[in-house]
Amino acid sequence: MSPKPQAALAKAHANIALIKYWGKRDEALHLPAAGSLSLTLDGLWTETLVHFDGREADAFELNGQAQSGATLVKVSRFLDLVRAQAGGPVGGAWVQSVNHVPTAAGLASSASAFAALAVAADAALGLALGPDALSRLARRGSGSACRSLFGGFALWQAGEAPDGHDSHALPLEGAEGWGLRLVVAVVEAGPKPIGSREGMALTAQTSPFYPAWVAGQGADLAAAQAAIARRDLPALGALAERNALKMHATMLAAEPPFCYWRPASVGCLEAIRALRAQGLGVWATMDAGPNVKALCAAEDAERVAEALRAVAGVEAVGVQGPGPAAQVLALGEAALAGPVALAAT
Ligand code: PMV
């Protein structure tokens, strides 16, 4: 009988931070200046097959398209980190990923991508890294990926160690049972001014607001955890919205200044404020892009979605609930069928 192929298929869901990660204390190791807290989403995920088939150079296919250049290099460098833990020589790998996103319009996530890659590569080589080590590994691909190892709420503790061993995410109880929803409004994109990696570095180097941002994170994290423990949506929502606005304020004061917002982003923020003025419990958050995500209760999600759909320049709106932890879907021969070809719809 031929040996079992060193292959695994894994799935990881995207996460959206309610208390944001913006700024590193170590660029190379992706160590954050402060902790962050996120919600993993049920409807946005990446499925990835990793097959260490002994080829000379790694190969990577994303959504059916062979990748080269910087994208392939990023995946290959990440696999080097995994190979280094194998305790013996490991050859190249065939990597096949499919991003499941509700529209083709730019919600693909490096967080779900690197979490799925970490889980699949670990399982393919039988390393059996625990959740902390997998979260640390995913962090090396993209900081926010360390939170996608876990379902529901995840807390990424910044850690203090120079080697980053204490900088990983932990699952936080309490996302289920109070009907939380995140309504995602995809806004017409236009050219992105700057990637998150460069954007946070520029902010840290030049924004006079950056020290205040970092200094405030501990209090925001503690308050968010307390709000989650008491299932206090108004408190959590208000904290999340203010935290996101503080993060974007640091960028407006960078040199040169930059802004991810588009006219439709502002339209969504206004629509959310208008709903709140009518007594609805809904709060906004935004990341390194123009899309707006609205936190609300399940019973209000359709009304929020309708209001966001009516904003000029909004291309699509989807409703997300809390999602599950990253997981291995298949091992060995069974994994070789690869990700389900769920193309963007
Ligand atoms: O993981 P990165 O390097 O793509 O950075 C993510 C940064 C934000 O999405 C803006 C905030 C966050 O905490 O996810």
Residues whose N, C-alpha, C, O or C-beta is under 5 A from the ligand:
A	BS01	PMV	A17 I19 K20 Y21 S36 S142 G143 S144 A145 S196 R197 D287 A288
